Structures are given as C-alpha cells and as structure tokens.
Amino acid sequence: MLRLRFSDVGEPSEPGEHRSRFGLVEITRNDLAVWKAFPNAVFTVIQPSPYSNAMISRLGTFEV
C-alpha cells in the first residue's frame, strides 16, 4: 500500500497536482484541510487503473 505524508508532497499550500515519489498526485482542498488539522496524517495513494489513460494519482483514506 502506497502512503504519503504532507512533507512527501512538499507541504503544498494550494490544491492541485503535486510531485511525490510515486509521481503526480492530485491534492484537493479537503486533503489540505485534513493536513492542517492533523499535520502528521498519512494518506493512502490511489493510483490510476493501468487500463486508463490517467497518469495522476489521488489521495484516499487517511490515518492520524
């Protein structure tokens, strides 16, 4: 299971596409709100299906 911390994506202040060790990850305003409330939260990374043309991962559930 792939996991990311706030520091793994460069501690972004704005939503959007950010680089991580797993490639590009889409960070939403909700993701940023979780990290603001829980700076040590760790999100799972949801990678796109290998059968799609998508190249950008997104964040899933998190643990605090």
Beta strands, then each sheet from edge to edge (+ up, - down):
strand 1: 3-4
strand 2: 16-20
strand 3: 23-27
strand 4: 42-46
strand 5: 57-63
sheet 1: 1+ 4- 5+ 3+ 2-
end
